Amino acid sequence: MSIERFIGIDLAWAQGGVRRANETGVAAVDGCGAVVDCGWTRGLDETVEWLTGAAAGGSALVFVDAPLVVDNPAGQRTCERQVGQRYGRWKVSANSTNQGSPRLAGVLLRERLREAGWTYDDGREGPPEGGRVLSECYPYTTLVGAAELGYDLERPTYKRRPARVPAADWRAVRAQACDLVIARMAGLATADPPLLLSSHPVSRRLTEEPSPRRAADYKHREDLIDALLCAWTAALWSRHGHARCQVLGAGGPAPRGFAPTIVAPARPEQRGEGDRPQASKT
């Protein structure tokens, strides 16, 4: 049995409540790289409902950009610390998450999906062969860890303003950087595995319209970009496993399958000591 759908979720870390939940970007890709569905949801109920439909009753691998397992009372998870240690040269780091953090929608999503028959996989045994599985990822590590995207020296400036960019210029610089990210993602049409942005009207519109400068409109677009990156990362992990990706936080004491980890595409120089790529799946 093989994975039929690769799904990316750029989850809003706060689940809502009194205030309306922020948007969550969602994207589903088939085994040929075609985008079968993508868009936005709000809140866990809507996200779970969309995910159930996107999986279409078959096997699916979901990569979520949000902490899914948080077992540390304070401080930073090991996987988050290793993001900075291994990708810091590319100006990539991760926020700290612990059990005192106020925004843990990813943990609630994992619990909701477990009740619906999904399985969390920490990646330490390699990519799953089938079933309905979710793992954690981080799109920034994909952008700098996947050579196909061409960010050889540092992360793109499509999110966080570098100190060298004046605040007055930031929105224009950010929009230009975002357009370049989209153009490079469109180039994944010939990658292994492919991602075909042109195959769905919503993702195709990313390539046809310039990135907006207005903050709310820009965030709307950014959430979808990250969801598509998550979906492609799931496909990359499924296709190439440890040959192209590493599992951050894999050395923890948690039982196999339950560790708080991040599955991250990695160049050879981004891997930890003793972390050697294994043969690619055929």
Secondary structure, 3 states (H helix, E strand, C coil): CCCCEEEEEECCCCCCCCCCCCEEEEEEEECCCEEEEEEEEEHHHHHHHHHHHHHCCCCEEEEECCCCCCCCCCCCCHHHHHHHHHHHHHCCCCCCCCCCCCCCHHHHHHHHHHHCCCEECCCCCCCCCCCEEEEECCHHHHHHHCHHHCCCCCCCCCCCCCCCCCHHHHHHHHHHHHHHHHHHHHHHHHCCCCCEHHHCHHHHHHHHCCCCCCHHHHHHHHHHHHHHHHHHHHHHHHHHHHHCEEEECCCCCCCCCCCCCEEEECCHHHCCCCCCCCCCCC
